[in-house]
């Protein structure tokens, strides 16, 4: 894995976007993996390693997360800037076509890109997000996004991560420690906090949560699409997921029992579903 970065231009100036790259075999197709609202590119380390036998895999930290710069103006944390940064990243990668795997926010970004004329996405994998964003799931996310707790140790932080991300489904102790390490940023005083700018929640909380209708975006997508869903998801209702198999790209739907929002893509059954679709 190689760490790279590029400068992206937003309304208030340039910011640094950091991404990890697994080069893969010579001439391999490119797969871009984009994380959820409060997460970062390290969430894909396991699946990136697994797919790097077939792909050049790119995992960015979106602005305000992980190793990338915080934005000077919190109001700019939103999809217009995220999608513009994604376009800049695709240009940097120097490919005409690529595949896209997005969890939650990253899935929405993939949908927005894939819905545009002359778009570059060959195959799209959308992880537990869809044409309707359910109010209940948005309320749950709103209950923790933007908080900035401090923990004296990684062990203490792991307890909080277990509570916050319980909906990701059952994980081994090793997987939970990996998720904690991916979530953590060490502070100058030796304590730990989450690796995101708490101001990413400002725009999210600007209006009371309500169902969000994205059917026009979904219906405009034409590339082959895989829809992953946690069977207990509160953000992607089951009836919406079923309708997504009949409209727009008519996605193939794979559900995972005992998982909510969102499948963590750490287990072999989840990784295998993605691999089979992309390589099929």
PLY file of the C-alpha trace (Angstrom):
ply
format ascii 1.0
element vertex 280
property float x
property float y
property float z
element edge 279
property int vertex1
property int vertex2
end_header
0.00 0.00 0.00
1.22 3.49 -0.92
0.02 6.77 0.57
-0.55 9.56 -1.91
-2.22 12.98 -1.91
-3.49 15.69 -4.21
-4.65 19.29 -3.85
-8.34 19.89 -4.50
-9.98 23.27 -4.96
-13.05 24.28 -2.98
-14.86 27.60 -2.58
-12.49 28.72 0.20
-9.24 27.55 -1.38
-7.21 24.40 -1.78
-7.26 21.43 0.59
-5.18 18.25 0.65
-6.92 14.96 -0.08
-4.98 11.86 1.03
-5.61 8.41 -0.40
-4.15 4.93 -0.11
-3.29 2.98 -3.24
-2.83 -0.77 -3.69
-1.19 -0.84 -7.16
-2.39 -4.32 -8.11
-1.17 -6.22 -11.18
0.20 -4.29 -14.15
-2.66 -3.00 -16.27
-5.29 -3.89 -13.66
-8.60 -2.01 -13.67
-9.12 0.67 -11.01
-11.51 0.42 -8.07
-12.27 3.48 -5.92
-13.62 2.80 -2.42
-15.25 5.65 -0.48
-16.29 5.57 3.16
-19.28 6.76 5.17
-20.00 10.08 6.85
-17.85 9.72 9.99
-15.44 7.10 8.70
-12.26 7.15 6.57
-10.44 5.17 3.93
-8.87 2.74 6.41
-12.26 1.01 6.61
-11.39 -0.63 3.28
-7.93 -1.95 4.16
-9.10 -5.56 4.40
-11.20 -5.64 1.24
-8.59 -3.59 -0.64
-5.93 -6.16 0.21
-8.28 -8.96 -0.87
-9.12 -7.31 -4.20
-5.61 -6.08 -4.97
-4.88 -9.38 -6.72
-7.23 -8.16 -9.45
-7.49 -4.38 -9.07
-5.61 -1.19 -8.52
-7.52 -0.11 -5.39
-7.83 3.53 -4.30
-9.19 4.47 -0.86
-9.43 8.22 -0.15
-10.06 10.00 3.12
-12.68 12.59 2.24
-12.09 16.15 3.55
-12.27 16.45 7.32
-11.60 12.74 7.83
-8.52 10.67 8.52
-5.34 12.09 7.01
-7.00 14.65 4.74
-7.25 18.35 5.55
-10.12 19.87 7.47
-12.03 22.49 5.50
-11.72 26.14 6.48
-15.48 26.69 6.14
-17.68 23.99 7.76
-20.58 24.86 5.44
-18.56 23.37 2.58
-18.78 19.85 4.03
-21.34 18.48 1.59
-21.88 16.56 -1.62
-21.06 19.34 -4.11
-17.50 19.53 -2.77
-17.18 15.77 -2.19
-18.23 14.95 -5.76
-15.91 17.65 -7.15
-13.04 16.14 -5.14
-13.93 12.70 -6.50
-13.76 14.07 -10.04
-10.33 15.55 -9.29
-9.18 12.21 -7.90
-10.42 10.35 -10.99
-8.50 12.80 -13.16
-5.37 12.17 -11.09
-5.78 8.41 -11.55
-5.65 8.90 -15.34
-8.26 6.27 -16.23
-11.21 6.50 -18.61
-13.29 3.93 -16.71
-13.27 2.62 -13.15
-15.38 0.69 -10.67
-16.79 2.28 -7.53
-17.52 0.84 -4.07
-19.17 3.23 -1.65
-20.48 2.78 1.87
-23.31 5.10 2.93
-22.00 8.61 2.04
-19.56 7.02 -0.40
-22.44 5.11 -1.98
-24.39 8.32 -2.46
-21.35 9.89 -4.10
-21.14 6.92 -6.47
-24.83 7.24 -7.30
-24.45 10.96 -8.01
-21.48 10.38 -10.28
-23.05 7.41 -12.07
-26.25 9.36 -12.74
-24.46 12.05 -14.79
-24.03 12.06 -18.58
-20.78 10.54 -19.89
-19.95 9.27 -16.40
-16.83 7.09 -15.87
-18.18 4.30 -13.60
-18.22 0.84 -15.20
-19.62 -1.10 -12.23
-21.13 0.39 -9.07
-21.39 -1.18 -5.60
-23.64 0.70 -3.17
-23.34 -0.36 0.47
-26.51 0.18 2.54
-27.73 3.43 1.06
-30.33 4.07 -1.57
-33.09 5.98 -3.29
-34.78 6.90 0.00
-32.79 7.91 3.09
-35.02 6.94 6.00
-35.66 9.50 8.74
-35.05 6.93 11.50
-31.52 6.21 10.30
-30.74 9.90 9.84
-31.92 10.59 13.40
-29.64 7.86 14.77
-26.62 9.16 12.87
-27.46 12.70 13.97
-27.29 11.57 17.60
-23.51 11.08 17.38
-22.15 12.88 14.31
-20.22 15.98 15.27
-19.49 14.88 18.83
-15.85 15.18 19.89
-15.27 12.84 22.85
-11.82 12.31 24.35
-10.57 8.91 25.54
-7.59 8.20 27.79
-6.66 5.02 25.92
-7.49 2.94 22.85
-9.21 0.45 25.15
-11.56 3.13 26.40
-12.20 4.29 22.85
-12.94 0.73 21.75
-15.81 0.55 24.23
-17.31 3.67 22.65
-16.75 2.34 19.13
-18.55 -0.89 20.06
-21.58 1.14 21.15
-21.56 3.66 18.29
-21.08 1.11 15.52
-23.03 -1.80 17.00
-25.25 -1.71 13.92
-22.29 -2.81 11.76
-22.98 -6.34 13.00
-21.08 -8.94 14.98
-17.30 -8.65 14.81
-14.42 -10.56 16.30
-12.30 -8.81 18.91
-9.56 -8.40 16.28
-11.98 -6.81 13.82
-13.28 -4.44 16.49
-9.77 -3.41 17.44
-9.02 -2.79 13.75
-12.11 -0.62 13.45
-11.11 1.29 16.60
-7.62 1.93 15.26
-9.11 3.09 11.95
-11.41 5.44 13.85
-8.75 6.91 16.14
-6.55 9.97 16.08
-3.98 10.46 18.83
-4.01 13.94 20.36
-0.91 15.89 21.42
-1.52 15.04 25.08
-1.57 11.29 24.37
-5.33 10.88 24.57
-7.47 9.64 21.66
-10.36 11.04 19.67
-12.23 10.22 16.49
-10.33 10.92 13.27
-12.72 13.47 11.85
-13.45 17.16 12.10
-16.49 17.43 14.41
-17.74 20.25 12.21
-18.72 17.71 9.53
-21.95 17.41 11.50
-22.87 21.08 11.12
-24.47 20.76 7.69
-26.00 17.41 8.63
-27.82 19.01 11.56
-28.85 22.19 9.74
-32.42 20.91 9.29
-34.61 18.41 11.18
-34.20 14.85 9.82
-36.78 13.70 7.31
-36.98 11.11 4.57
-34.85 12.14 1.58
-36.08 11.14 -1.89
-33.28 10.35 -4.37
-35.29 8.37 -6.90
-34.45 10.78 -9.74
-30.75 10.08 -9.13
-31.27 6.32 -8.97
-33.46 6.20 -12.06
-30.74 7.95 -14.10
-28.10 5.26 -13.38
-27.48 2.78 -16.18
-24.29 0.90 -15.23
-24.43 -2.59 -13.65
-25.03 -2.11 -9.92
-24.79 -4.23 -6.79
-26.79 -3.13 -3.76
-25.62 -4.40 -0.37
-27.99 -4.12 2.58
-27.83 -4.96 6.25
-31.05 -6.85 6.93
-31.58 -4.69 10.05
-30.74 -1.39 8.35
-32.65 1.66 9.61
-31.38 3.87 6.76
-32.27 1.70 3.76
-35.78 0.22 4.23
-36.32 -3.27 2.84
-39.15 -2.15 0.56
-36.95 0.60 -0.91
-34.15 -1.89 -1.58
-36.58 -4.20 -3.36
-37.87 -1.33 -5.51
-34.26 -0.48 -6.39
-33.99 -3.91 -8.03
-36.86 -2.96 -10.35
-35.98 0.66 -11.18
-32.99 2.52 -12.57
-30.05 0.11 -13.01
-32.18 -2.74 -11.57
-29.54 -3.59 -9.01
-28.63 -7.03 -7.83
-29.50 -7.08 -4.10
-27.49 -8.97 -1.48
-28.61 -8.78 2.17
-26.67 -9.79 5.27
-28.54 -11.21 8.26
-27.91 -9.74 11.70
-26.36 -6.55 10.29
-27.75 -3.01 10.35
-26.22 0.11 8.85
-23.78 -0.64 7.40
-22.04 -3.92 6.52
-18.41 -3.43 7.51
-16.99 -5.42 4.54
-14.61 -7.29 6.83
-16.08 -10.80 6.65
-15.51 -13.24 3.80
-19.19 -13.45 2.85
-19.39 -9.68 2.42
-16.05 -9.40 0.62
-17.01 -12.38 -1.55
-20.26 -10.75 -2.66
-18.36 -7.68 -3.84
-15.61 -9.74 -5.50
-18.08 -11.96 -7.35
-19.97 -8.97 -8.74
-16.93 -6.98 -9.80
-15.18 -9.91 -11.42
-18.30 -11.53 -12.84
0 1
1 2
2 3
3 4
4 5
5 6
6 7
7 8
8 9
9 10
10 11
11 12
12 13
13 14
14 15
15 16
16 17
17 18
18 19
19 20
20 21
21 22
22 23
23 24
24 25
25 26
26 27
27 28
28 29
29 30
30 31
31 32
32 33
33 34
34 35
35 36
36 37
37 38
38 39
39 40
40 41
41 42
42 43
43 44
44 45
45 46
46 47
47 48
48 49
49 50
50 51
51 52
52 53
53 54
54 55
55 56
56 57
57 58
58 59
59 60
60 61
61 62
62 63
63 64
64 65
65 66
66 67
67 68
68 69
69 70
70 71
71 72
72 73
73 74
74 75
75 76
76 77
77 78
78 79
79 80
80 81
81 82
82 83
83 84
84 85
85 86
86 87
87 88
88 89
89 90
90 91
91 92
92 93
93 94
94 95
95 96
96 97
97 98
98 99
99 100
100 101
101 102
102 103
103 104
104 105
105 106
106 107
107 108
108 109
109 110
110 111
111 112
112 113
113 114
114 115
115 116
116 117
117 118
118 119
119 120
120 121
121 122
122 123
123 124
124 125
125 126
126 127
127 128
128 129
129 130
130 131
131 132
132 133
133 134
134 135
135 136
136 137
137 138
138 139
139 140
140 141
141 142
142 143
143 144
144 145
145 146
146 147
147 148
148 149
149 150
150 151
151 152
152 153
153 154
154 155
155 156
156 157
157 158
158 159
159 160
160 161
161 162
162 163
163 164
164 165
165 166
166 167
167 168
168 169
169 170
170 171
171 172
172 173
173 174
174 175
175 176
176 177
177 178
178 179
179 180
180 181
181 182
182 183
183 184
184 185
185 186
186 187
187 188
188 189
189 190
190 191
191 192
192 193
193 194
194 195
195 196
196 197
197 198
198 199
199 200
200 201
201 202
202 203
203 204
204 205
205 206
206 207
207 208
208 209
209 210
210 211
211 212
212 213
213 214
214 215
215 216
216 217
217 218
218 219
219 220
220 221
221 222
222 223
223 224
224 225
225 226
226 227
227 228
228 229
229 230
230 231
231 232
232 233
233 234
234 235
235 236
236 237
237 238
238 239
239 240
240 241
241 242
242 243
243 244
244 245
245 246
246 247
247 248
248 249
249 250
250 251
251 252
252 253
253 254
254 255
255 256
256 257
257 258
258 259
259 260
260 261
261 262
262 263
263 264
264 265
265 266
266 267
267 268
268 269
269 270
270 271
271 272
272 273
273 274
274 275
275 276
276 277
277 278
278 279
